[in-house]
Structures are given as structure tokens and as C-alpha cells.
Amino acid sequence: MASTRPESREAYQHQHDPEKIAARLESGPESIYLKDFVYGAIDGAVTTFAVVAGVAGAGLAPGIIIIMGFANLLADGFSMAVSNFLGTRAENQYRDQARRRELDEVNKWPEGEREEVRQIYARKGFEGPLLDEVVRVLTSDKERWVDVMLQEEHGMTLGSHDAVRAGLATFSAFLLVGLVPLLPYLLNWCGLLRWHVMETIPHPFLWSSVLTSVAFFWVGALKGRFVNQSWLLSGGETLGIGGVAAAMAYGVGVLLKGLAG
């Protein structure tokens, strides 16, 4: 429920001043790269921990975990980033193609396209002289006319998603969160704990599981905060999905342990 505190109400009213509204509409919708970040973060944690769990389940040496983990981290992370970049660019290109096609149809068959606008807004409840006026205003400018067709007929957003930023968001999230399952093994390998009580971390797979679970929950909770969902529910959902994937990988490692010899 929205806050009723005076300062919140004042801030809400300030955001709805005519000048503020005009400025937001003029700048257009802001591109949000949350989907790209969450996509990369979850897959980074899942696939890297799957490698850790599979190799640990097979009883192989920690060094193999580090080698395979980093190979997956870089190769799969790059592959995902490139795939997201190409997919986002293809979506932008498809939108541009649809815009050109609609503009061509408006120029060649204006009456047919005008009838489409009429029927679209008739379905929204407009009728009579008001419907005639809405159609007249919307079709009096070709750019606005095409925008209406893209949104209403094709269900497209008007703003383009930056393909490079989408790919970078996926890659950086994949590396950041995907590194978490490897941390206990890296700390043992590098000897970074020799200045503390213990020389190595005991049971590194257990600590890898704990850290990865925290990473899963954090990513889910972060997603929940942005989509106005319970952070506890969203975090638990992501943790559950990641846990299932990890259990499957560990089980495969145990079942195929004999092949490692």
C-alpha cells in the first residue's frame, strides 16, 4: 500500500507537476536492463555451480573444478552475452522493418490504414463523433499514425533496447555471480588464508553451496525489489530453481563417477 506520509505525498505530487510530466514524455521511456542482468546472473550461478557440483560429485580434484569452472565462466558467459546482443539487435531491426512497412502502407493505402485505426479505437469504447475526431487527429501526422499501428496492431514498444548494453549487462552479471561458486576453491588454491588461523577452507564444496545459495537468493530478492514483488518470495523462488539445477548436476556427477577413472 502506498505511503501516506506528508513527504511521500508531496514527492508524488511533485513528480506529477505538468512540467515534470512533459519532461518525462519528451525523453521517452527509459531502457531497463534488469532482465538482461538477472538472466546473466542466474545462468552464471546455475551453470558454474553445476560444473562445481558435477565435478565434486564425481570426486575429482579441486584443480579440475577451477579449470572447468573458469572455462565455463568465460566461454558460456561470452556465448550468452553475444546471444543476447544478437537477439536484442534482431528485435530492434524487426521493429525498424515493421515501421518502414507500416509507413509504406500508410502512403499507398491510407483509407485502409485509417479504417484499421478506427476499428482499433472502436474496440476501446470510442464511438460516434468522438471516434471520428480521434481517428482524424491520430492520422493527421504520419509519424504518429505509424506509432499507433506499431503499438496497437503489432504490440511493439516504440523505444529501442541498446543491444551492446544488453550484452554487457548479461556478461558482467554472469561473471560477477558465476564466480561465487568458485571462491572457496580459488581461496584454497591461491593460499589467501595462510595469514589466518586456517591454511585452507575445509569442505570447500559445502561453502561453495552456501555462497551460491546466498547469491541465488540475492539475485531473486533484487529482482523482486524492481518488480514490486516480495523480496522474500522472489529470492526463495530463484533459490529453489537454482537448487534443483545444482542437485541434478551433482546427481549426474555421482552416477557417472566411475567414468572419471
C-alpha positions in Angstrom: 0.0 0.0 0.0 1.3 3.5 -0.9 2.7 5.6 1.9 0.5 8.4 3.3 3.4 10.3 4.9 3.3 14.0 4.0 6.8 13.9 2.4 5.8 10.9 0.3 2.6 12.6 -0.8 4.5 15.8 -1.6 7.1 13.9 -3.6 4.3 12.1 -5.5 2.6 15.3 -6.3 5.9 16.9 -7.4 6.5 14.1 -9.9 3.1 14.8 -11.4 3.6 18.5 -12.0 2.8 19.4 -15.6 6.4 20.3 -16.3 7.7 17.0 -14.9 5.2 15.0 -16.9 6.1 16.9 -20.1 9.8 16.3 -19.5 9.3 12.5 -19.0 7.1 12.2 -22.0 9.6 14.2 -24.1 12.5 12.0 -23.1 10.6 8.8 -23.8 10.6 5.5 -21.9 13.9 4.6 -20.1 15.6 1.4 -21.1 15.8 -1.0 -18.2 18.4 -3.8 -18.3 17.1 -5.7 -15.3 16.0 -8.6 -17.4 19.5 -8.9 -19.0 21.2 -8.7 -15.6 19.0 -11.2 -13.9 19.3 -13.5 -17.0 23.1 -13.4 -16.8 23.3 -13.6 -13.0 21.0 -16.6 -12.6 22.6 -18.5 -15.5 26.1 -17.7 -14.3 25.4 -19.1 -10.9 23.5 -22.1 -12.2 25.9 -23.2 -14.8 29.1 -22.6 -12.9 27.8 -24.3 -9.8 26.6 -27.1 -12.0 30.2 -27.6 -13.0 31.4 -27.5 -9.4 28.6 -29.9 -8.3 29.2 -32.3 -11.1 32.9 -32.5 -10.6 32.6 -32.6 -6.8 30.0 -35.4 -7.2 32.5 -37.3 -9.4 35.1 -36.9 -6.7 37.7 -35.2 -8.9 40.5 -32.9 -7.8 39.8 -29.3 -6.8 42.1 -28.1 -9.6 39.8 -29.6 -12.2 36.9 -27.7 -10.6 38.8 -24.4 -11.0 39.8 -25.2 -14.6 36.4 -26.3 -15.8 34.7 -23.6 -13.8 36.7 -20.8 -15.4 36.3 -22.3 -18.8 32.6 -22.3 -18.3 32.6 -18.8 -16.8 34.3 -17.2 -19.8 33.0 -19.3 -22.7 29.4 -19.6 -21.6 29.3 -16.1 -20.3 30.6 -14.8 -23.7 28.2 -17.0 -25.6 25.2 -15.7 -23.6 26.3 -12.1 -24.0 26.7 -12.5 -27.7 23.3 -14.3 -28.0 21.6 -11.6 -26.0 23.3 -8.9 -28.2 22.2 -10.6 -31.4 18.7 -11.2 -30.2 18.2 -7.6 -29.0 19.6 -6.3 -32.2 17.3 -8.5 -34.2 14.3 -7.3 -32.2 15.3 -3.7 -33.0 15.8 -4.5 -36.7 12.4 -6.1 -36.8 10.8 -3.0 -35.2 12.5 -0.8 -37.8 11.3 -3.1 -40.6 7.7 -3.0 -39.3 7.9 0.8 -39.1 9.0 1.1 -42.7 6.3 -1.4 -43.8 3.6 0.5 -42.0 4.7 3.8 -43.4 4.7 2.4 -46.9 1.1 1.1 -46.3 0.0 4.5 -45.0 1.3 6.1 -48.1 -0.2 3.6 -50.5 -3.4 2.6 -48.8 -4.3 5.5 -46.4 -8.1 4.7 -46.3 -7.5 1.0 -45.4 -5.0 2.0 -42.7 -7.3 4.7 -41.4 -10.1 2.1 -41.1 -7.7 -0.1 -39.0 -7.2 2.8 -36.6 -11.0 3.3 -36.5 -11.6 -0.3 -35.6 -8.8 -0.4 -33.0 -10.2 2.6 -31.1 -13.8 1.4 -31.6 -12.8 -1.7 -29.6 -11.5 0.6 -26.9 -15.0 2.1 -26.5 -14.8 5.2 -28.7 -17.8 5.8 -30.9 -19.7 8.4 -32.9 -18.2 11.9 -33.4 -15.6 11.3 -30.7 -14.3 8.3 -32.6 -14.2 10.3 -35.8 -12.2 13.0 -34.1 -9.8 10.6 -32.6 -9.1 8.9 -36.0 -8.7 12.3 -37.6 -6.2 13.5 -35.1 -4.1 10.3 -35.0 -4.0 10.0 -38.8 -3.2 13.7 -39.4 0.5 13.1 -38.8 2.2 10.1 -40.4 4.8 9.5 -37.7 2.1 9.5 -35.0 0.0 7.3 -37.3 2.7 4.7 -37.7 3.5 4.8 -33.9 -0.2 3.9 -33.2 0.0 1.0 -35.7 3.2 -0.3 -34.1 1.8 -0.2 -30.6 -1.8 -1.2 -31.2 -1.6 -3.6 -34.2 1.8 -5.2 -33.6 2.1 -4.8 -29.8 5.5 -3.3 -30.0 7.2 -0.7 -27.8 8.5 2.4 -29.6 11.9 2.6 -27.9 14.8 0.5 -28.9 16.8 -1.5 -26.4 20.6 -0.9 -26.7 22.0 -4.3 -27.9 25.5 -3.5 -26.7 24.4 -2.6 -23.2 22.1 -5.6 -23.0 25.0 -7.9 -23.9 27.4 -6.2 -21.4 24.8 -6.4 -18.6 24.4 -10.1 -19.2 28.1 -10.8 -19.4 29.1 -8.7 -16.3 26.3 -10.3 -14.3 27.3 -13.8 -15.5 31.0 -13.2 -14.4 30.1 -11.5 -11.1 27.6 -14.1 -9.8 29.1 -17.0 -11.7 32.4 -16.5 -9.9 30.8 -17.1 -6.5 30.7 -20.9 -6.6 34.5 -21.0 -7.3 35.5 -18.7 -4.5 36.3 -21.3 -1.8 38.4 -23.3 -4.3 40.2 -20.2 -5.5 41.0 -19.1 -1.9 42.5 -22.5 -1.2 44.4 -22.6 -4.4 45.8 -19.1 -4.0 46.6 -19.7 -0.3 45.0 -16.4 0.6 44.1 -17.7 4.1 47.6 -18.5 5.2 47.7 -15.4 7.3 44.6 -16.5 9.3 44.0 -19.4 11.6 43.4 -22.0 8.9 45.6 -22.6 5.9 42.8 -23.9 3.7 39.0 -23.8 3.8 37.7 -27.2 5.0 34.8 -28.7 2.9 35.1 -26.2 0.0 32.1 -27.7 -1.7 29.9 -27.1 1.3 31.0 -23.4 1.4 30.5 -23.2 -2.4 26.9 -24.4 -1.9 26.3 -21.9 0.9 27.7 -19.0 -1.1 25.9 -19.9 -4.2 22.6 -20.2 -2.3 23.2 -16.7 -1.0 23.9 -15.5 -4.5 20.7 -17.1 -5.8 18.6 -15.5 -3.1 20.3 -12.1 -3.6 19.6 -12.1 -7.3 16.0 -13.1 -6.7 15.5 -10.5 -4.0 17.0 -7.8 -6.2 14.6 -8.8 -9.0 11.7 -8.6 -6.5 12.6 -5.1 -5.4 12.5 -3.8 -9.0 9.2 -5.6 -9.9 7.5 -4.7 -6.7 7.3 -8.3 -5.6 8.0 -9.7 -2.1 11.8 -9.9 -1.9 11.5 -13.0 0.3 9.2 -14.7 -2.2 11.3 -13.7 -5.2 14.5 -14.7 -3.5 13.1 -18.1 -2.5 11.8 -18.7 -6.0 15.2 -18.1 -7.6 16.9 -20.2 -4.8 14.6 -23.1 -5.4 15.1 -23.1 -9.2 18.9 -22.9 -8.8 18.9 -25.6 -6.1 17.1 -28.0 -8.5 19.6 -27.4 -11.2 22.5 -27.9 -8.8 21.0 -31.1 -7.4 20.6 -32.5 -10.9 24.3 -31.7 -11.7 25.5 -33.3 -8.5 23.5 -36.4 -9.1 24.9 -36.8 -12.6 28.4 -36.5 -11.2 27.7 -39.2 -8.7 26.1 -41.5 -11.2 29.0 -41.1 -13.7 31.7 -41.1 -11.1 33.1 -44.4 -12.4 33.8 -42.9 -15.8 36.2 -40.4 -14.2 38.8 -43.1 -13.6 
